[in-house]
Amino acid sequence: MNNNKTLENMLWIFIPNIAKIISNRKGISLKKANQFIYNSNIYKKLEDKNSKMWYYSDEILADFFINEYEKNELYGV
Protein backbone atom coordinates (compact mmCIF):
# COMPACT_ATOMS: atom_id res chain seq x y z
CA MET A 1 0.00 0.00 0.00
CA ASN A 2 1.41 3.40 -0.87
CA ASN A 3 1.97 6.11 1.71
CA ASN A 4 -0.83 8.36 0.45
CA LYS A 5 -3.37 5.56 0.76
CA THR A 6 -2.12 4.74 4.25
CA LEU A 7 -2.49 8.36 5.34
CA GLU A 8 -5.96 8.55 3.78
CA ASN A 9 -6.99 5.44 5.72
CA MET A 10 -5.62 6.92 8.94
CA LEU A 11 -7.67 10.08 8.41
CA TRP A 12 -10.82 7.99 8.06
CA ILE A 13 -10.09 6.67 11.54
CA PHE A 14 -9.16 10.00 13.18
CA ILE A 15 -11.73 12.39 11.74
CA PRO A 16 -14.93 10.92 13.29
CA ASN A 17 -13.47 11.14 16.79
CA ILE A 18 -12.15 14.65 16.19
CA ALA A 19 -15.58 15.70 14.88
CA LYS A 20 -17.19 14.28 18.02
CA ILE A 21 -14.78 16.24 20.24
CA ILE A 22 -15.46 19.46 18.32
CA SER A 23 -19.21 18.85 18.38
CA ASN A 24 -19.19 18.37 22.15
CA ARG A 25 -16.93 21.34 22.87
CA LYS A 26 -18.68 23.79 20.56
CA GLY A 27 -22.24 22.50 20.98
CA ILE A 28 -22.70 21.99 17.25
CA SER A 29 -23.94 19.05 15.21
CA LEU A 30 -21.58 16.36 13.96
CA LYS A 31 -22.52 17.39 10.44
CA LYS A 32 -21.39 20.98 11.07
CA ALA A 33 -18.20 19.76 12.80
CA ASN A 34 -17.38 17.58 9.79
CA GLN A 35 -18.08 20.46 7.41
CA PHE A 36 -15.60 22.73 9.06
CA ILE A 37 -13.01 19.95 9.39
CA TYR A 38 -13.09 19.12 5.69
CA ASN A 39 -13.14 22.80 4.67
CA SER A 40 -10.30 23.89 6.93
CA ASN A 41 -6.71 24.81 6.27
CA ILE A 42 -5.76 22.43 9.09
CA TYR A 43 -7.28 19.51 7.17
CA LYS A 44 -5.22 20.43 4.12
CA LYS A 45 -2.12 20.32 6.31
CA LEU A 46 -3.25 17.03 7.83
CA GLU A 47 -3.51 15.52 4.34
CA ASP A 48 0.10 16.50 3.66
CA LYS A 49 2.22 13.56 4.80
CA ASN A 50 5.22 15.86 5.18
CA SER A 51 3.47 17.95 7.85
CA LYS A 52 3.27 14.91 10.13
CA MET A 53 0.28 16.52 11.86
CA TRP A 54 -1.30 13.09 12.24
CA TYR A 55 1.20 12.48 15.05
CA TYR A 56 -0.85 14.77 17.29
CA SER A 57 -3.58 13.37 19.51
CA ASP A 58 -7.24 13.75 18.57
CA GLU A 59 -7.63 16.29 21.39
CA ILE A 60 -4.79 18.47 20.12
CA LEU A 61 -6.01 18.23 16.53
CA ALA A 62 -9.48 19.25 17.71
CA ASP A 63 -7.86 22.28 19.39
CA PHE A 64 -6.24 23.24 16.08
CA PHE A 65 -9.55 22.95 14.22
CA ILE A 66 -11.43 24.91 16.88
CA ASN A 67 -8.78 27.64 16.90
CA GLU A 68 -9.07 27.99 13.13
CA TYR A 69 -12.87 28.00 13.37
CA GLU A 70 -12.89 30.66 16.09
CA LYS A 71 -10.51 32.85 14.10
CA ASN A 72 -12.92 32.48 11.18
CA GLU A 73 -10.10 31.37 8.89
CA LEU A 74 -12.13 28.66 7.17
CA TYR A 75 -12.96 28.69 3.53
CA GLY A 76 -16.09 27.17 2.05
CA VAL A 77 -18.19 27.22 5.23
N, CA, C and O atoms as a Maestro MAE file, in Angstrom:
{
 s_m_m2io_version
 :::
 2.0.0
}

f_m_ct {
 s_m_title
 :::
 protein
 m_atom[308] {
  # First column is atom index #
  i_m_mmod_type
  r_m_x_coord
  r_m_y_coord
  r_m_z_coord
  i_m_residue_number
  s_m_chain_name
  s_m_pdb_residue_name
  s_m_pdb_atom_name
  i_m_atomic_number
  :::
  1 25 0.848 -1.176 0.000 1 A "MET " " N  " 7
  2 3 0.000 0.000 0.000 1 A "MET " " CA " 6
  3 2 0.893 1.239 0.000 1 A "MET " " C  " 6
  4 15 1.872 1.304 0.743 1 A "MET " " O  " 8
  5 25 0.556 2.211 -0.826 2 A "ASN " " N  " 7
  6 3 1.406 3.396 -0.873 2 A "ASN " " CA " 6
  7 2 1.140 4.310 0.318 2 A "ASN " " C  " 6
  8 15 0.131 4.174 1.010 2 A "ASN " " O  " 8
  9 25 2.057 5.236 0.543 3 A "ASN " " N  " 7
  10 3 1.971 6.110 1.713 3 A "ASN " " CA " 6
  11 2 0.757 7.011 1.700 3 A "ASN " " C  " 6
  12 15 0.182 7.276 2.756 3 A "ASN " " O  " 8
  13 25 0.348 7.494 0.527 4 A "ASN " " N  " 7
  14 3 -0.832 8.360 0.446 4 A "ASN " " CA " 6
  15 2 -2.089 7.609 0.850 4 A "ASN " " C  " 6
  16 15 -2.941 8.152 1.554 4 A "ASN " " O  " 8
  17 25 -2.207 6.377 0.414 5 A "LYS " " N  " 7
  18 3 -3.375 5.565 0.761 5 A "LYS " " CA " 6
  19 2 -3.388 5.261 2.259 5 A "LYS " " C  " 6
  20 15 -4.445 5.263 2.889 5 A "LYS " " O  " 8
  21 25 -2.221 5.002 2.816 6 A "THR " " N  " 7
  22 3 -2.118 4.743 4.249 6 A "THR " " CA " 6
  23 2 -2.562 5.957 5.043 6 A "THR " " C  " 6
  24 15 -3.321 5.828 6.004 6 A "THR " " O  " 8
  25 25 -2.096 7.131 4.653 7 A "LEU " " N  " 7
  26 3 -2.489 8.362 5.341 7 A "LEU " " CA " 6
  27 2 -3.985 8.601 5.197 7 A "LEU " " C  " 6
  28 15 -4.646 8.982 6.162 7 A "LEU " " O  " 8
  29 25 -4.521 8.384 4.010 8 A "GLU " " N  " 7
  30 3 -5.956 8.546 3.781 8 A "GLU " " CA " 6
  31 2 -6.759 7.618 4.702 8 A "GLU " " C  " 6
  32 15 -7.768 8.026 5.276 8 A "GLU " " O  " 8
  33 25 -6.311 6.391 4.832 9 A "ASN " " N  " 7
  34 3 -6.994 5.439 5.720 9 A "ASN " " CA " 6
  35 2 -6.907 5.876 7.179 9 A "ASN " " C  " 6
  36 15 -7.862 5.715 7.938 9 A "ASN " " O  " 8
  37 25 -5.764 6.426 7.567 10 A "MET " " N  " 7
  38 3 -5.617 6.919 8.936 10 A "MET " " CA " 6
  39 2 -6.588 8.063 9.204 10 A "MET " " C  " 6
  40 15 -7.175 8.137 10.283 10 A "MET " " O  " 8
  41 25 -6.761 8.949 8.239 11 A "LEU " " N  " 7
  42 3 -7.668 10.078 8.412 11 A "LEU " " CA " 6
  43 2 -9.104 9.598 8.600 11 A "LEU " " C  " 6
  44 15 -9.864 10.186 9.369 11 A "LEU " " O  " 8
  45 25 -9.470 8.536 7.899 12 A "TRP " " N  " 7
  46 3 -10.823 7.992 8.056 12 A "TRP " " CA " 6
  47 2 -11.045 7.485 9.478 12 A "TRP " " C  " 6
  48 15 -12.183 7.431 9.946 12 A "TRP " " O  " 8
  49 25 -9.986 7.120 10.155 13 A "ILE " " N  " 7
  50 3 -10.086 6.667 11.544 13 A "ILE " " CA " 6
  51 2 -10.128 7.854 12.496 13 A "ILE " " C  " 6
  52 15 -10.927 7.864 13.432 13 A "ILE " " O  " 8
  53 25 -9.278 8.859 12.270 14 A "PHE " " N  " 7
  54 3 -9.160 9.997 13.179 14 A "PHE " " CA " 6
  55 2 -10.327 10.970 13.118 14 A "PHE " " C  " 6
  56 15 -10.810 11.425 14.155 14 A "PHE " " O  " 8
  57 25 -10.777 11.288 11.932 15 A "ILE " " N  " 7
  58 3 -11.730 12.391 11.744 15 A "ILE " " CA " 6
  59 2 -13.041 12.210 12.518 15 A "ILE " " C  " 6
  60 15 -13.493 13.177 13.132 15 A "ILE " " O  " 8
  61 25 -13.678 11.034 12.526 16 A "PRO " " N  " 7
  62 3 -14.930 10.921 13.287 16 A "PRO " " CA " 6
  63 2 -14.772 11.256 14.775 16 A "PRO " " C  " 6
  64 15 -15.644 11.897 15.362 16 A "PRO " " O  " 8
  65 25 -13.681 10.833 15.375 17 A "ASN " " N  " 7
  66 3 -13.473 11.137 16.785 17 A "ASN " " CA " 6
  67 2 -13.197 12.628 16.990 17 A "ASN " " C  " 6
  68 15 -13.687 13.226 17.948 17 A "ASN " " O  " 8
  69 25 -12.426 13.218 16.106 18 A "ILE " " N  " 7
  70 3 -12.152 14.652 16.192 18 A "ILE " " CA " 6
  71 2 -13.449 15.436 16.022 18 A "ILE " " C  " 6
  72 15 -13.680 16.408 16.741 18 A "ILE " " O  " 8
  73 25 -14.293 15.027 15.086 19 A "ALA " " N  " 7
  74 3 -15.582 15.698 14.878 19 A "ALA " " CA " 6
  75 2 -16.440 15.602 16.137 19 A "ALA " " C  " 6
  76 15 -17.114 16.562 16.508 19 A "ALA " " O  " 8
  77 25 -16.414 14.457 16.783 20 A "LYS " " N  " 7
  78 3 -17.194 14.285 18.018 20 A "LYS " " CA " 6
  79 2 -16.681 15.221 19.117 20 A "LYS " " C  " 6
  80 15 -17.475 15.823 19.840 20 A "LYS " " O  " 8
  81 25 -15.376 15.342 19.241 21 A "ILE " " N  " 7
  82 3 -14.781 16.238 20.237 21 A "ILE " " CA " 6
  83 2 -15.202 17.681 19.956 21 A "ILE " " C  " 6
  84 15 -15.615 18.402 20.864 21 A "ILE " " O  " 8
  85 25 -15.093 18.091 18.700 22 A "ILE " " N  " 7
  86 3 -15.462 19.457 18.318 22 A "ILE " " CA " 6
  87 2 -16.945 19.695 18.571 22 A "ILE " " C  " 6
  88 15 -17.329 20.732 19.112 22 A "ILE " " O  " 8
  89 25 -17.770 18.739 18.180 23 A "SER " " N  " 7
  90 3 -19.211 18.849 18.376 23 A "SER " " CA " 6
  91 2 -19.556 19.051 19.854 23 A "SER " " C  " 6
  92 15 -20.373 19.904 20.199 23 A "SER " " O  " 8
  93 25 -18.929 18.263 20.710 24 A "ASN " " N  " 7
  94 3 -19.187 18.373 22.149 24 A "ASN " " CA " 6
  95 2 -18.692 19.696 22.721 24 A "ASN " " C  " 6
  96 15 -19.386 20.335 23.511 24 A "ASN " " O  " 8
  97 25 -17.510 20.097 22.326 25 A "ARG " " N  " 7
  98 3 -16.932 21.338 22.871 25 A "ARG " " CA " 6
  99 2 -17.658 22.588 22.402 25 A "ARG " " C  " 6
  100 15 -17.845 23.530 23.172 25 A "ARG " " O  " 8
  101 25 -18.066 22.597 21.136 26 A "LYS " " N  " 7
  102 3 -18.681 23.791 20.563 26 A "LYS " " CA " 6
  103 2 -20.212 23.750 20.584 26 A "LYS " " C  " 6
  104 15 -20.862 24.748 20.269 26 A "LYS " " O  " 8
  105 25 -20.786 22.612 20.950 27 A "GLY " " N  " 7
  106 3 -22.241 22.496 20.983 27 A "GLY " " CA " 6
  107 2 -22.866 22.585 19.597 27 A "GLY " " C  " 6
  108 15 -23.929 23.179 19.419 27 A "GLY " " O  " 8
  109 25 -22.194 21.988 18.618 28 A "ILE " " N  " 7
  110 3 -22.704 21.988 17.250 28 A "ILE " " CA " 6
  111 2 -22.947 20.545 16.811 28 A "ILE " " C  " 6
  112 15 -22.498 19.601 17.462 28 A "ILE " " O  " 8
  113 25 -23.655 20.392 15.714 29 A "SER " " N  " 7
  114 3 -23.943 19.048 15.207 29 A "SER " " CA " 6
  115 2 -22.673 18.406 14.654 29 A "SER " " C  " 6
  116 15 -21.711 19.089 14.304 29 A "SER " " O  " 8
  117 25 -22.696 17.084 14.586 30 A "LEU " " N  " 7
  118 3 -21.578 16.364 13.963 30 A "LEU " " CA " 6
  119 2 -21.432 16.758 12.499 30 A "LEU " " C  " 6
  120 15 -20.320 16.846 11.979 30 A "LEU " " O  " 8
  121 25 -22.556 16.993 11.844 31 A "LYS " " N  " 7
  122 3 -22.515 17.394 10.442 31 A "LYS " " CA " 6
  123 2 -21.761 18.711 10.288 31 A "LYS " " C  " 6
  124 15 -20.906 18.838 9.411 31 A "LYS " " O  " 8
  125 25 -22.070 19.683 11.130 32 A "LYS " " N  " 7
  126 3 -21.391 20.979 11.072 32 A "LYS " " CA " 6
  127 2 -19.905 20.820 11.422 32 A "LYS " " C  " 6
  128 15 -19.050 21.437 10.786 32 A "LYS " " O  " 8
  129 25 -19.601 20.003 12.418 33 A "ALA " " N  " 7
  130 3 -18.204 19.762 12.802 33 A "ALA " " CA " 6
  131 2 -17.440 19.155 11.624 33 A "ALA " " C  " 6
  132 15 -16.318 19.571 11.335 33 A "ALA " " O  " 8
  133 25 -18.031 18.188 10.954 34 A "ASN " " N  " 7
  134 3 -17.383 17.580 9.785 34 A "ASN " " CA " 6
  135 2 -17.208 18.582 8.657 34 A "ASN " " C  " 6
  136 15 -16.190 18.570 7.966 34 A "ASN " " O  " 8
  137 25 -18.193 19.447 8.466 35 A "GLN " " N  " 7
  138 3 -18.080 20.458 7.412 35 A "GLN " " CA " 6
  139 2 -16.882 21.350 7.656 35 A "GLN " " C  " 6
  140 15 -16.105 21.614 6.738 35 A "GLN " " O  " 8
  141 25 -16.724 21.819 8.883 36 A "PHE " " N  " 7
  142 3 -15.598 22.726 9.057 36 A "PHE " " CA " 6
  143 2 -14.274 21.996 9.132 36 A "PHE " " C  " 6
  144 15 -13.235 22.604 8.873 36 A "PHE " " O  " 8
  145 25 -14.267 20.724 9.474 37 A "ILE " " N  " 7
  146 3 -13.015 19.954 9.390 37 A "ILE " " CA " 6
  147 2 -12.572 19.846 7.935 37 A "ILE " " C  " 6
  148 15 -11.436 20.184 7.600 37 A "ILE " " O  " 8
  149 25 -13.461 19.378 7.079 38 A "TYR " " N  " 7
  150 3 -13.093 19.116 5.689 38 A "TYR " " CA " 6
  151 2 -12.872 20.383 4.864 38 A "TYR " " C  " 6
  152 15 -12.294 20.324 3.778 38 A "TYR " " O  " 8
  153 25 -13.333 21.535 5.377 39 A "ASN " " N  " 7
  154 3 -13.139 22.798 4.672 39 A "ASN " " CA " 6
  155 2 -12.079 23.672 5.328 39 A "ASN " " C  " 6
  156 15 -12.006 24.870 5.054 39 A "ASN " " O  " 8
  157 25 -11.275 23.094 6.173 40 A "SER " " N  " 7
  158 3 -10.296 23.885 6.925 40 A "SER " " CA " 6
  159 2 -8.907 23.821 6.308 40 A "SER " " C  " 6
  160 15 -8.576 22.910 5.550 40 A "SER " " O  " 8
  161 25 -8.120 24.808 6.657 41 A "ASN " " N  " 7
  162 3 -6.711 24.807 6.272 41 A "ASN " " CA " 6
  163 2 -5.965 23.724 7.040 41 A "ASN " " C  " 6
  164 15 -5.022 23.125 6.521 41 A "ASN " " O  " 8
  165 25 -6.387 23.473 8.274 42 A "ILE " " N  " 7
  166 3 -5.764 22.431 9.086 42 A "ILE " " CA " 6
  167 2 -5.913 21.071 8.400 42 A "ILE " " C  " 6
  168 15 -4.966 20.285 8.373 42 A "ILE " " O  " 8
  169 25 -7.082 20.792 7.852 43 A "TYR " " N  " 7
  170 3 -7.283 19.506 7.172 43 A "TYR " " CA " 6
  171 2 -6.337 19.375 5.983 43 A "TYR " " C  " 6
  172 15 -5.785 18.302 5.739 43 A "TYR " " O  " 8
  173 25 -6.151 20.463 5.247 44 A "LYS " " N  " 7
  174 3 -5.215 20.425 4.117 44 A "LYS " " CA " 6
  175 2 -3.813 20.076 4.609 44 A "LYS " " C  " 6
  176 15 -3.096 19.310 3.965 44 A "LYS " " O  " 8
  177 25 -3.429 20.635 5.739 45 A "LYS " " N  " 7
  178 3 -2.116 20.323 6.307 45 A "LYS " " CA " 6
  179 2 -2.068 18.874 6.786 45 A "LYS " " C  " 6
  180 15 -1.046 18.201 6.646 45 A "LYS " " O  " 8
  181 25 -3.171 18.401 7.347 46 A "LEU " " N  " 7
  182 3 -3.252 17.028 7.833 46 A "LEU " " CA " 6
  183 2 -3.104 16.024 6.684 46 A "LEU " " C  " 6
  184 15 -2.527 14.950 6.856 46 A "LEU " " O  " 8
  185 25 -3.626 16.386 5.527 47 A "GLU " " N  " 7
  186 3 -3.514 15.520 4.342 47 A "GLU " " CA " 6
  187 2 -2.085 15.451 3.797 47 A "GLU " " C  " 6
  188 15 -1.731 14.512 3.085 47 A "GLU " " O  " 8
  189 25 -1.281 16.438 4.132 48 A "ASP " " N  " 7
  190 3 0.098 16.496 3.655 48 A "ASP " " CA " 6
  191 2 0.966 15.613 4.542 48 A "ASP " " C  " 6
  192 15 1.201 15.937 5.706 48 A "ASP " " O  " 8
  193 25 1.437 14.511 4.001 49 A "LYS " " N  " 7
  194 3 2.216 13.556 4.801 49 A "LYS " " CA " 6
  195 2 3.485 14.182 5.357 49 A "LYS " " C  " 6
  196 15 3.999 13.726 6.378 49 A "LYS " " O  " 8
  197 25 3.995 15.210 4.708 50 A "ASN " " N  " 7
  198 3 5.220 15.860 5.179 50 A "ASN " " CA " 6
  199 2 4.998 16.717 6.423 50 A "ASN " " C  " 6
  200 15 5.946 17.004 7.154 50 A "ASN " " O  " 8
  201 25 3.761 17.124 6.666 51 A "SER " " N  " 7
  202 3 3.471 17.952 7.845 51 A "SER " " CA " 6
  203 2 3.524 17.133 9.135 51 A "SER " " C  " 6
  204 15 3.779 17.663 10.216 51 A "SER " " O  " 8
  205 25 3.279 15.839 8.995 52 A "LYS " " N  " 7
  206 3 3.270 14.908 10.125 52 A "LYS " " CA " 6
  207 2 2.306 15.331 11.241 52 A "LYS " " C  " 6
  208 15 2.505 14.987 12.406 52 A "LYS " " O  " 8
  209 25 1.267 16.076 10.874 53 A "MET " " N  " 7
  210 3 0.279 16.520 11.863 53 A "MET " " CA " 6
  211 2 -0.501 15.357 12.452 53 A "MET " " C  " 6
  212 15 -1.060 15.474 13.542 53 A "MET " " O  " 8
  213 25 -0.543 14.246 11.749 54 A "TRP " " N  " 7
  214 3 -1.295 13.090 12.237 54 A "TRP " " CA " 6
  215 2 -0.626 12.466 13.450 54 A "TRP " " C  " 6
  216 15 -1.182 11.548 14.053 54 A "TRP " " O  " 8
  217 25 0.558 12.945 13.820 55 A "TYR " " N  " 7
  218 3 1.201 12.478 15.053 55 A "TYR " " CA " 6
  219 2 0.521 13.041 16.306 55 A "TYR " " C  " 6
  220 15 0.634 12.471 17.392 55 A "TYR " " O  " 8
  221 25 -0.181 14.157 16.145 56 A "TYR " " N  " 7
  222 3 -0.854 14.771 17.286 56 A "TYR " " CA " 6
  223 2 -2.055 13.940 17.725 56 A "TYR " " C  " 6
  224 15 -2.644 13.205 16.932 56 A "TYR " " O  " 8
  225 25 -2.403 14.069 18.987 57 A "SER " " N  " 7
  226 3 -3.576 13.366 19.510 57 A "SER " " CA " 6
  227 2 -4.849 13.978 18.931 57 A "SER " " C  " 6
  228 15 -4.831 15.092 18.406 57 A "SER " " O  " 8
  229 25 -5.950 13.241 19.033 58 A "ASP " " N  " 7
  230 3 -7.242 13.748 18.571 58 A "ASP " " CA " 6
  231 2 -7.616 15.036 19.301 58 A "ASP " " C  " 6
  232 15 -8.164 15.958 18.696 58 A "ASP " " O  " 8
  233 25 -7.320 15.101 20.596 59 A "GLU " " N  " 7
  234 3 -7.633 16.293 21.390 59 A "GLU " " CA " 6
  235 2 -6.870 17.515 20.882 59 A "GLU " " C  " 6
  236 15 -7.442 18.597 20.750 59 A "GLU " " O  " 8
  237 25 -5.607 17.346 20.605 60 A "ILE " " N  " 7
  238 3 -4.795 18.469 20.118 60 A "ILE " " CA " 6
  239 2 -5.239 18.879 18.723 60 A "ILE " " C  " 6
  240 15 -5.333 20.070 18.426 60 A "ILE " " O  " 8
  241 25 -5.514 17.900 17.862 61 A "LEU " " N  " 7
  242 3 -6.007 18.232 16.525 61 A "LEU " " CA " 6
  243 2 -7.337 18.965 16.611 61 A "LEU " " C  " 6
  244 15 -7.569 19.911 15.857 61 A "LEU " " O  " 8
  245 25 -8.208 18.546 17.514 62 A "ALA " " N  " 7
  246 3 -9.479 19.250 17.710 62 A "ALA " " CA " 6
  247 2 -9.219 20.695 18.126 62 A "ALA " " C  " 6
  248 15 -9.905 21.605 17.662 62 A "ALA " " O  " 8
  249 25 -8.232 20.913 18.999 63 A "ASP " " N  " 7
  250 3 -7.857 22.280 19.394 63 A "ASP " " CA " 6
  251 2 -7.455 23.108 18.175 63 A "ASP " " C  " 6
  252 15 -7.867 24.260 18.041 63 A "ASP " " O  " 8
  253 25 -6.655 22.523 17.292 64 A "PHE " " N  " 7
  254 3 -6.236 23.239 16.078 64 A "PHE " " CA " 6
  255 2 -7.448 23.622 15.226 64 A "PHE " " C  " 6
  256 15 -7.557 24.761 14.770 64 A "PHE " " O  " 8
  257 25 -8.354 22.671 15.016 65 A "PHE " " N  " 7
  258 3 -9.551 22.954 14.215 65 A "PHE " " CA " 6
  259 2 -10.411 24.030 14.865 65 A "PHE " " C  " 6
  260 15 -10.887 24.941 14.188 65 A "PHE " " O  " 8
  261 25 -10.608 23.926 16.166 66 A "ILE " " N  " 7
  262 3 -11.430 24.912 16.879 66 A "ILE " " CA " 6
  263 2 -10.785 26.294 16.809 66 A "ILE " " C  " 6
  264 15 -11.475 27.290 16.596 66 A "ILE " " O  " 8
  265 25 -9.487 26.356 16.985 67 A "ASN " " N  " 7
  266 3 -8.779 27.638 16.901 67 A "ASN " " CA " 6
  267 2 -8.986 28.271 15.524 67 A "ASN " " C  " 6
  268 15 -9.252 29.468 15.417 67 A "ASN " " O  " 8
  269 25 -8.862 27.467 14.489 68 A "GLU " " N  " 7
  270 3 -9.072 27.989 13.134 68 A "GLU " " CA " 6
  271 2 -10.514 28.451 12.963 68 A "GLU " " C  " 6
  272 15 -10.770 29.506 12.383 68 A "GLU " " O  " 8
  273 25 -11.447 27.663 13.464 69 A "TYR " " N  " 7
  274 3 -12.872 27.997 13.371 69 A "TYR " " CA " 6
  275 2 -13.166 29.313 14.089 69 A "TYR " " C  " 6
  276 15 -13.863 30.178 13.558 69 A "TYR " " O  " 8
  277 25 -12.631 29.456 15.296 70 A "GLU " " N  " 7
  278 3 -12.891 30.659 16.090 70 A "GLU " " CA " 6
  279 2 -12.246 31.900 15.499 70 A "GLU " " C  " 6
  280 15 -12.737 33.010 15.704 70 A "GLU " " O  " 8
  281 25 -11.162 31.726 14.775 71 A "LYS " " N  " 7
  282 3 -10.514 32.849 14.104 71 A "LYS " " CA " 6
  283 2 -11.165 33.134 12.749 71 A "LYS " " C  " 6
  284 15 -10.773 34.054 12.031 71 A "LYS " " O  " 8
  285 25 -12.167 32.319 12.422 72 A "ASN " " N  " 7
  286 3 -12.921 32.476 11.176 72 A "ASN " " CA " 6
  287 2 -11.997 32.432 9.961 72 A "ASN " " C  " 6
  288 15 -12.138 33.225 9.030 72 A "ASN " " O  " 8
  289 25 -11.057 31.499 9.985 73 A "GLU " " N  " 7
  290 3 -10.103 31.367 8.892 73 A "GLU " " CA " 6
  291 2 -10.491 30.262 7.913 73 A "GLU " " C  " 6
  292 15 -9.697 29.887 7.051 73 A "GLU " " O  " 8
  293 25 -11.692 29.749 8.043 74 A "LEU " " N  " 7
  294 3 -12.130 28.661 7.171 74 A "LEU " " CA " 6
  295 2 -12.539 29.200 5.812 74 A "LEU " " C  " 6
  296 15 -12.941 30.355 5.674 74 A "LEU " " O  " 8
  297 25 -12.429 28.361 4.843 75 A "TYR " " N  " 7
  298 3 -12.960 28.687 3.530 75 A "TYR " " CA " 6
  299 2 -14.034 27.667 3.196 75 A "TYR " " C  " 6
  300 15 -13.930 26.502 3.581 75 A "TYR " " O  " 8
  301 25 -15.043 28.089 2.497 76 A "GLY " " N  " 7
  302 3 -16.085 27.171 2.054 76 A "GLY " " CA " 6
  303 2 -17.176 26.870 3.061 76 A "GLY " " C  " 6
  304 15 -18.081 26.091 2.762 76 A "GLY " " O  " 8
  305 25 -17.121 27.460 4.244 77 A "VAL " " N  " 7
  306 3 -18.191 27.216 5.231 77 A "VAL " " CA " 6
  307 2 -18.790 28.546 5.616 77 A "VAL " " C  " 6
  308 15 -19.708 28.595 6.434 77 A "VAL " " O  " 8
  :::
 }
 m_bond[307] {
  # First column is bond index #
  i_m_from
  i_m_to
  i_m_order
  :::
  1 1 2 1
  2 2 3 1
  3 3 4 2
  4 3 5 1
  5 5 6 1
  6 6 7 1
  7 7 8 2
  8 7 9 1
  9 9 10 1
  10 10 11 1
  11 11 12 2
  12 11 13 1
  13 13 14 1
  14 14 15 1
  15 15 16 2
  16 15 17 1
  17 17 18 1
  18 18 19 1
  19 19 20 2
  20 19 21 1
  21 21 22 1
  22 22 23 1
  23 23 24 2
  24 23 25 1
  25 25 26 1
  26 26 27 1
  27 27 28 2
  28 27 29 1
  29 29 30 1
  30 30 31 1
  31 31 32 2
  32 31 33 1
  33 33 34 1
  34 34 35 1
  35 35 36 2
  36 35 37 1
  37 37 38 1
  38 38 39 1
  39 39 40 2
  40 39 41 1
  41 41 42 1
  42 42 43 1
  43 43 44 2
  44 43 45 1
  45 45 46 1
  46 46 47 1
  47 47 48 2
  48 47 49 1
  49 49 50 1
  50 50 51 1
  51 51 52 2
  52 51 53 1
  53 53 54 1
  54 54 55 1
  55 55 56 2
  56 55 57 1
  57 57 58 1
  58 58 59 1
  59 59 60 2
  60 59 61 1
  61 61 62 1
  62 62 63 1
  63 63 64 2
  64 63 65 1
  65 65 66 1
  66 66 67 1
  67 67 68 2
  68 67 69 1
  69 69 70 1
  70 70 71 1
  71 71 72 2
  72 71 73 1
  73 73 74 1
  74 74 75 1
  75 75 76 2
  76 75 77 1
  77 77 78 1
  78 78 79 1
  79 79 80 2
  80 79 81 1
  81 81 82 1
  82 82 83 1
  83 83 84 2
  84 83 85 1
  85 85 86 1
  86 86 87 1
  87 87 88 2
  88 87 89 1
  89 89 90 1
  90 90 91 1
  91 91 92 2
  92 91 93 1
  93 93 94 1
  94 94 95 1
  95 95 96 2
  96 95 97 1
  97 97 98 1
  98 98 99 1
  99 99 100 2
  100 99 101 1
  101 101 102 1
  102 102 103 1
  103 103 104 2
  104 103 105 1
  105 105 106 1
  106 106 107 1
  107 107 108 2
  108 107 109 1
  109 109 110 1
  110 110 111 1
  111 111 112 2
  112 111 113 1
  113 113 114 1
  114 114 115 1
  115 115 116 2
  116 115 117 1
  117 117 118 1
  118 118 119 1
  119 119 120 2
  120 119 121 1
  121 121 122 1
  122 122 123 1
  123 123 124 2
  124 123 125 1
  125 125 126 1
  126 126 127 1
  127 127 128 2
  128 127 129 1
  129 129 130 1
  130 130 131 1
  131 131 132 2
  132 131 133 1
  133 133 134 1
  134 134 135 1
  135 135 136 2
  136 135 137 1
  137 137 138 1
  138 138 139 1
  139 139 140 2
  140 139 141 1
  141 141 142 1
  142 142 143 1
  143 143 144 2
  144 143 145 1
  145 145 146 1
  146 146 147 1
  147 147 148 2
  148 147 149 1
  149 149 150 1
  150 150 151 1
  151 151 152 2
  152 151 153 1
  153 153 154 1
  154 154 155 1
  155 155 156 2
  156 155 157 1
  157 157 158 1
  158 158 159 1
  159 159 160 2
  160 159 161 1
  161 161 162 1
  162 162 163 1
  163 163 164 2
  164 163 165 1
  165 165 166 1
  166 166 167 1
  167 167 168 2
  168 167 169 1
  169 169 170 1
  170 170 171 1
  171 171 172 2
  172 171 173 1
  173 173 174 1
  174 174 175 1
  175 175 176 2
  176 175 177 1
  177 177 178 1
  178 178 179 1
  179 179 180 2
  180 179 181 1
  181 181 182 1
  182 182 183 1
  183 183 184 2
  184 183 185 1
  185 185 186 1
  186 186 187 1
  187 187 188 2
  188 187 189 1
  189 189 190 1
  190 190 191 1
  191 191 192 2
  192 191 193 1
  193 193 194 1
  194 194 195 1
  195 195 196 2
  196 195 197 1
  197 197 198 1
  198 198 199 1
  199 199 200 2
  200 199 201 1
  201 201 202 1
  202 202 203 1
  203 203 204 2
  204 203 205 1
  205 205 206 1
  206 206 207 1
  207 207 208 2
  208 207 209 1
  209 209 210 1
  210 210 211 1
  211 211 212 2
  212 211 213 1
  213 213 214 1
  214 214 215 1
  215 215 216 2
  216 215 217 1
  217 217 218 1
  218 218 219 1
  219 219 220 2
  220 219 221 1
  221 221 222 1
  222 222 223 1
  223 223 224 2
  224 223 225 1
  225 225 226 1
  226 226 227 1
  227 227 228 2
  228 227 229 1
  229 229 230 1
  230 230 231 1
  231 231 232 2
  232 231 233 1
  233 233 234 1
  234 234 235 1
  235 235 236 2
  236 235 237 1
  237 237 238 1
  238 238 239 1
  239 239 240 2
  240 239 241 1
  241 241 242 1
  242 242 243 1
  243 243 244 2
  244 243 245 1
  245 245 246 1
  246 246 247 1
  247 247 248 2
  248 247 249 1
  249 249 250 1
  250 250 251 1
  251 251 252 2
  252 251 253 1
  253 253 254 1
  254 254 255 1
  255 255 256 2
  256 255 257 1
  257 257 258 1
  258 258 259 1
  259 259 260 2
  260 259 261 1
  261 261 262 1
  262 262 263 1
  263 263 264 2
  264 263 265 1
  265 265 266 1
  266 266 267 1
  267 267 268 2
  268 267 269 1
  269 269 270 1
  270 270 271 1
  271 271 272 2
  272 271 273 1
  273 273 274 1
  274 274 275 1
  275 275 276 2
  276 275 277 1
  277 277 278 1
  278 278 279 1
  279 279 280 2
  280 279 281 1
  281 281 282 1
  282 282 283 1
  283 283 284 2
  284 283 285 1
  285 285 286 1
  286 286 287 1
  287 287 288 2
  288 287 289 1
  289 289 290 1
  290 290 291 1
  291 291 292 2
  292 291 293 1
  293 293 294 1
  294 294 295 1
  295 295 296 2
  296 295 297 1
  297 297 298 1
  298 298 299 1
  299 299 300 2
  300 299 301 1
  301 301 302 1
  302 302 303 1
  303 303 304 2
  304 303 305 1
  305 305 306 1
  306 306 307 1
  307 307 308 2
  :::
 }
}
